[in-house]
Amino acid sequence: MAVQRLLHQLRDDFALKDLGSLHYLLGIEVLADSEGLLLTQSKYAKELIQKSGLANCKVVPTPMTLSEKLTTAGGDTLDDATSTRYRSIVGGLQYLTLTRPDIAFAVNKVCQFLHSPTSDHFTVVKRIQRYISGTIDFGL
């Protein structure tokens, strides 16, 4: 019982409290079963989608279409308020990639346009959220 020995040694120097099994940490839900641990951020994802106003959206099967070519020139430039909203949502999506590698490529693509997002970029961000809405319980 190396863990018990380590905890005992740490208690000698620090005030420790055993909180039992890990269930939730930094927005990451930890579910233990006989095969191991499942890490999900479904609660965080639901809050992100709700905050964006896409709670009852139509789901899509992929986070990004294969033919999607994002450029700095495509679409109309967003106003300041919408640009701020875009950056906030994309930041939330970046955090979600901790347990969702399936969206990492698409999120990386929209991150490349944080400095001057356009309506085309925002459309892709909404598509990513629609995909997440249909795969809310995915994790590692």
Number of C-alpha atoms within 10 A of each C-alpha: 5 7 8 9 10 10 14 13 11 12 12 9 8 10 7 11 8 6 6 6 9 10 11 13 9 7 14 19 20 18 14 13 8 5 6 7 12 15 19 23 25 21 13 19 22 18 13 21 22 14 11 15 11 16 15 10 15 11 17 17 13 17 22 19 12 7 6 9 10 16 14 15 11 13 15 12 16 18 13 10 8 15 19 14 15 25 19 15 19 22 14 17 27 17 15 24 17 16 19 21 14 14 21 16 13 19 24 14 17 23 19 14 17 17 10 15 26 23 17 20 27 22 13 20 23 21 22 23 29 23 20 27 23 15 17 19 15 16 20 12
